[in-house]
Each structure stands twice: as C-alpha cells, then as structure tokens.
Amino acid sequence: MKAFIQVYFVLLILVAILPSVHAQSAYFPTEGDWEEKNPTELQVKADKLKEAIDFALKSESTADKNLKLAHYQSAFGREPFGYPVGPMKDRGEATGLIIYKGYVIGKWGDPHRVDLTFSVAKSILSTTVGLAVDKGLIKSEKDLVYPYMAPIIPYEPGKSAINKADHLFEEDVFELFDTPNNKKITWEHLLRQTSDWEGSLWGKPDWADRPQGKPEEWINRERNEPGSVYKYNDTRVNVLALAALNVWRKPLPQVLKDHVMDKIGASHTWRWTGYENSFVILDGQIVQSVSGGSHWGGGLFISAYDQARFGYLTLKNGLWNGERIISEEWISKSKTPTPVQTNYGFMNYFLNTDKKEIPAAPESAFFHLGAGTNMVYVDPENDLLIVTRWIKNEDKAELVKLILESIPNAKK
C-alpha cells in the first residue's frame, strides 16, 4: 500500500510538471540568430513550399516603393487633411519568413531589412495597454478612460507662450475625454475600435479618416453609443497611444523595449515613432506620442525577423522560453471577437471567425495585419508562423493555403 501511495504521488508530480517541461522544450531563437531547418527534416513538402514562396514573389504589391508617392496615389492621400506628418521610407521588395515548429523553413527577399509595418503597429500598441493592465497601472480594460487622464500639455515650440494676452481665450492644455460622449469610452472600446471618440488630435480630425456618408454630415453627425459600432480609425488609435503614454508616464517605445523586445531577443534596429507635431511635456520632459500605424507616416519601422519574434510570442500565448512576457489572459482577450465586428479582437488581432478571412486555415488562426500588405499569420494548431511583406492583400489567403498544403497533416 505504501509503495502504491508513493507511485501515486510521483505520478501527480509528473502530471504537474509535464506542461512546464513541454513549454521549456519548445525552441526559442536566441538574439541575433534564428535556426533554420531543411523542410524535409520536418516532413514538409519542399516542392509545395517552394510553390508558395514563388507565389509570394509573383504577388508582390504593385504600389510604388516610394511610400510617400504611394500614399498620394491611394485613397488616403485624398482624404481631408490626408497629408503625411510623420517620417516615411521607401519600402523593400517582397519579403517573408515561414516558421514551423519554431524553425525557419522558408524565406524570401531581405528579412533583415527595416521597413514600415503600418497597422501591425496596432498590435504592438495594444500590447503596451495589456502590459499596463497586467501590472495594475490600469485596473481593467473595462474601466472608463476619463478618470485615468490628466490634462495634456502640448509641446509647441513655434507658439509664443511669453505673452498670455496673445492667447487669452485659448487653452494651454487639452483634454482627450472631456465631452459627454468621450467620457463614456472605456479602454476596451478603444482597443476594439468601437469608441466613436470625437475630436481632433495632431491635426487629424476623427471625421477626416476614411470619411463616410455625406460630407455636410461628417462633423455634426449623431454620435454612436460607445461599443455599438465598429469603425477603423487611426485618429482614435492615436488617442489610445496618448492615453497609454499618460498611464505609463514614459515613452511607449521604451516600455516596449524594456518589457517585450529585449526579452524576446529582438534586434536593435526597430524604431517606433510618432509625428513631427505629436510631442507633449510630461513630467518635465519632452516626449513624443507614437502612432499606431503609418496612415500619416510614422509608426513602427521593423524587420521581418523582429516581426516574427513578436508573432512567435503571441503564438506561445505570451510566454518566451519559460518567462511570462504578456499574460495568457490578455492574449486570450485579444483573440476574443468584437461583438459588432466578429473578425476583430483587440487591435490589431484579425480573427479567422467562421473561416471567412482565410478559408483554408483553422478558425483558431489569427493575424496581425497592416497595409502594404504586411501580415504576421499565427496558427497555434499547426505551430506555424508566417511573415509576409508587400504582398497583394487579395493574395494573402492563397499564400497561407499553399503553405498549409506543404505541412504534414495540417489542421484546417
């Protein structure tokens, strides 16, 4: 009997430690290196994988590589106040990585090249909010944002502040959430792009971004109850970035570097910027508020390898080589469908709900997506990660399909 009890307790201990042993046994790339394997080592069909890579190369975006010119040739450049106010750089060629079971099994282009990643930056931004929740700086994403906010003091070196009589009826500060509508907005509304925040930030009115309906109704339309309508809107994304800056009281790129990128072995080549006019005075320092995309320039400059590291972190539910970087609860919430836009979680987690986005992929797959097209496809069921840059948006689903066809017994 005593021997039976001893064996029983040994089994209980093994059951308890096996998940952590399994987590530790997964491969995680070290800084500056990501191990490559021949596809055949992992029973991947090399010819089918080559077909997928050839497809990605042939499907390169036809937009001009001069992103400033491409901006003005797109609908964005024809929006009211649509001119860029942040830095841009010419993009590279079609580029990508295919990572299976943690190892690089395919690549094309120049994955080390640093390029703008457009709205993939939104996933980075929402992560900084998640870290604030994890650390208790924000008690809950369901909290109203208004009580967390202090007056914003803009840094405006071109504006004389010596003689206040010149600006007697102008505020020296501004509030982000001081209207009746804005006071009802929660962090979650901003994360899900359902806030209908009203106002202007960094010279970009909310109504001027992807305007809809009759122009004479853009400004004075009736506001939607926060949470009731989804609207992809970069001005409101930038509101979230400024709100998060006020909670952290330090630049968000520094938050990202200290709490995420350094810990996952990212390179030192990525940069996260805002606009030429998005500076504030915070605790006696001049600080730039970053943008959550590159709609008007700025945003995240990053290589495909560093994109892949962030994607791999989300593939592993916020765990990196045994260290908890982002809470599993936050990753789970990020992948929860927005009730009024079921293919969208927290920005910028696009979901494969009902397999509408990528029919060949499992419904549990998701992807971080930005214009260009930049996509970080994350597939936990198949232990698969794909980074593709500068591909035609309409071809991204076919690319994933071809890659899945190369994977042995891929789950769909």
N, C-alpha and C positions, 0 to 999 in steps of 0.2 A: 504493500500500500504506500509506504514511504517513497519507494522508487517511482511509483506511478505519479505521486504528487510532484516529485522533483522534475520528472519529464514534462508534466503538465505546465509547470511554471516556466520551464525552458522554452516550451512552445509559445507560451504567452509573450515572453520576451522577444522571441524571434518575430512573431506577428507584429509586435510594436515597432521593432527597428527596421523591418524589411522595407517599408516605404522610404525611410530616410536613406537606407543603403542604396536603394534603387535610384533615388534622386542624386546621390553622390556619384553613382556610376555613370551617369549621363555625361557626355563630352561637352565641355565648355572651352571655347577658344581663349588662349592667353593673349595679353596685349601685344599687338603687332603681328599676330600670327593666327591664321585660321587653317587648320589641317584640311588638306584635300585628299579625296579618295577616288580611285577609278570607279566609275559607276558599276562596273561588273562585280567589284568587291562586295557591293551591297545588293546584288541581284537585280540591278536596274538595267533596263534595256538601253544600251548605249546608242543604238541606231535611232530609237524613238526619241531619246533625249536630244540627240543632235538635230533631229527634225524640229523639235520645239525651239531650240536655240536659233536655228536658221529662220524659223517663222518670226521670232522676236526681232531679228536683224532686218528682215524684209518689212516688218510692220513699224519701222521707226516713224515717229511723228513727222509730218510734213511741214509743221510750223517752223518759222525761221529760227535759226540758232541764236540770232541776236534777240534776246528776250525782250528788250525794250521795243524793238520793231515788231516782234510778235505780239506784244501787248496792244499796241495801237492798231494792229491788223485784226484783233479779236473784238468781241462784244465788250470786253472790259474797258478797252480804250475809248469806247464811245459812250460810256456811262457819264452822267453828270459828275463832275469832279473826279473823273476817272484817271487823271494823270498820276504816274508813279511818284512817290515821295520817299521811297527807300532805295537802297543800293540793289543793283541787279548785275548779273554777269552772263556772258554768253554761255550757253549750255554745251555739253559734250555730245558725243554720239550715243546711239542706243547702247545701253549698258545693263547688265544684270548678273544675279547670282542665284544658283539653285542649291539649297542646303537641305540634305536629307539625313535624318538621324544624327544631326549635329555637324555633319561634314560637308564641305563644298564638293559637289559632284559635277557642277557645270558653271561656266561663267562666260561672259562676252563683254566686249567694249573695254572700258577702263574703270573697274570698280573702285580704284583708289582716288579717282578724280572727285574733287569737291564741287558740287553743283547745288543750286537751289532745289528744294524739295517741295515747295509750295505747301499745300494743306496737310501733308504728313506732319507738318509742324503743329497742327492742332492736337494730334495725339500726344506730342511732347508737352504742349501746354496743359492738356487735361491731366497729364501725369503729375505736373507740379501742383495742381489742385489736389489730386489724390494724395500726394505726399503730405500736403498741409492737413488733410483730414486724418491721415494715418498718425501724424504727430500731434494732433489735438489743437492745431492752430485754427482750424475750422471744426466745430463740434460735429456737424453733419452737413452733407451736401444738400439736405432738405431745408436747411436754415435760410432765412431771408438774408440777402447780401447786405442790405442797407445798414443794419446795426454794426457790421464789421468795418464800415468805411469812414475814413477821416477826410476832411477837405483836401482836394488835390491842389498842390502848388505848382503851376507850370513853370518851366524854365524858359523864359523868353528874352534872350539877351538883346534882341533888337527893339524891345519895348522899354521906353524910359519909365523907371519907377521912382525917379527922384522927386518929381513934382506930381503929387497925387491929384492936384486940381485938374490936370490934363485928363485924368481917368476917374473923375469924381463919381460918375454913375456906372462904372464898370467894376465888377467883382475882381479881386486879385486872386481868388481861388475859384475852383469849380467843384461841383458835386456830381457824382455819377448816378445816384439813385434818389434824387430829391423830388421827382414828380409822383403823383398818385399812382400811376401805372408802374413806374420803376420801383417803387417801394414794395411792390408785391412780388418781385422777382427773387427766386431762390438760386443758389449755386447750381442746382440740378437743371433749372430752366436754361441757364446759360450753357451748361455742358451739353444739353440736348438740342440747343438751338431752337428753343420754343419760348424764349423770353418775351419777344416783341419789345425789347428795350427801345426807348425813343430818345433821340438826341443826336449830337454830333461829337465826334472825337477825332483829333488830329486832322481836322479839316475835311472829314468824311462823314456826311450825314447818314443816318441809318437808312433813310428812304432812297438814297442815291446808289446803293449797292444792289445790283440786279433788280432794278425797279420794275414793278408790275402794274397793270391796270392803267387808268387814265392819268396823264401827267398832272392835271389840275387837282387830282385827289391824293397825290403822293404824300404831301406834307400833312394835310389835315384829316386824313382818313381816321375812321374809328379804330381804336386800338383793340387787339385781341387779348383776352384774358391770358396771362402767362401760363404756359403749359398746354394751351389748346390748339396751337397752330405751329407747325414746323416751317422755318424759313432759314435757308442757308445764307448767312450774312456776316461778312468779315468785320464790319464796324462793331458788331456785338461780340465777336470773338476778341477783338482788341480791348473791349470793355472788360471781358473776363481776365485778360492778361494784366491790365492795370489794377483790377481788383485783387488779383493774386499777388501782385507786387506789393500792394499795401498790406496784405496779411503777412507775407514773408519779411517785409522791410529790408529786402536785399534784392539785387538783380536776379531775375529768373534764370539767366544763363549760368550764374554762379550756383544757384540751387540745383540746376540740372547737372552741372559738372560734379559737384560735391556728393550728391545723393544718388546719381544714376550713372553717368557716363564714365567717370573714373572707376567706379566699382565693376563695370562690365567690360573694362579694358578697351574702351573706345580710343581712337587716335586723338591727337591734339590739334587736328586740322579743322574740326567743325566750328562754326560760328553761328550765333543766334542774335539777330539784330532787330531793331525797330525802324523808325522813320527819322528823317532829319529833324522833324519837329516834335518827336514823342519823348521829350525829356521832362522830368519833374525834379523838384527839390524834395528829397526825402532824408530826414534825419541829418540835415546839414550837408548832404552830398547831392551832386548832380547825377541822376540815374536815368537810363533810357528804359522806357517801357517797350517790350518787344512786341512784334506782331505774330499772330497765329497763322500766318501764311504769307504768300508773296503776291497777293492780288494787286497791291500798290507798291511792289518792291519790298525789300527787306525779308525777314523771315529766317528760315534755317538753311544755312549752307552746310552741306554734309556729303560724305562719300557713301557709296553703296555698301561698303563694308560696315560703316558705322550705322547706317540704316538697318542692316541685317542684325547687328548686335542688339539694337533696341527691339526689333521684331522678335528675335530669339528670346529676349527677356519676357515679352508678352506671351510667346509660345509656352514658356516654362512657368506661366502664371505668377510672374514677378519674382521668381527665385533664380539666383545665379550662383552656381557652384556651392550650394548649401547656405548661401546668405540671402536673407529675405530683403529685397530691394523695394518692391511695391507689395502691399498687402494683397493676398489672394482675394479678399473680399472686394477690394477696389477693382481688380481685374474683372471679377465676376460682374460687378455693377456696370463696368464699361461695356461689357458684352450683352447687357440686358436691352432688349428692343425698346425704343421710344414708342409709347402707345399710339401717338399720332404720326409716326414715321417708323414702321417696324423694321426697316433695313438699316436703322441708325441707332447706335448706342451712345456712349459719351464721345464727344468729338475726339478724334476722327476715326472711330471704330465703325467701319461699314460691315454690316452683317449679311450673311447669306440666307436670310429668313425665307423659308419656302423655296429655297434654291433659285430665287429669282435673279440674283446678280451673277452667279456662276453655276449654271445648272449641273455641270459635271462634278462639282465639289460637294463635300459633306455640308449639311446645313450648319454644322458647328464651326465651319471655317469663317474667318473674318479677314479684313484687310484694312490697312492704313492707306489712305488714298489722297493724292494731290494732283493738281493739274500737271500736264506735261506729256504723257501721263506718268506719274510716279506712283508705284504701288508696292507695298510690303504685304504680301499674302501670307497668312498664318493659318496653318492647318494642323491642329493638335492630334487629330485622329490618325493622320498619316505621318506625323512627325516631320512635316515638310514646311519649308520656308522659302519663299521666292521674292527676290527683289527685282523689279523691272523698272527701268527709267527710259523715258522718251519713246514710249510705245503709243500707238493709236488707242484711244480709250475703248473703242468698239472691239479691239482685238485682245483685250486682256483676259477675257473669259476663255477664248480659244487657246491662248497660251497655257493657261492653267490646265485645261483639258488635255492638251498634248503631253504636258509634264506628268500628269496623273496616269496617263496611259503607259508611261515608261516605268512606273513604280509597281513592284510586285504586289498583287492582291490589294491594290489601293482601295480604300473605303470611299464610297461615293454617296 
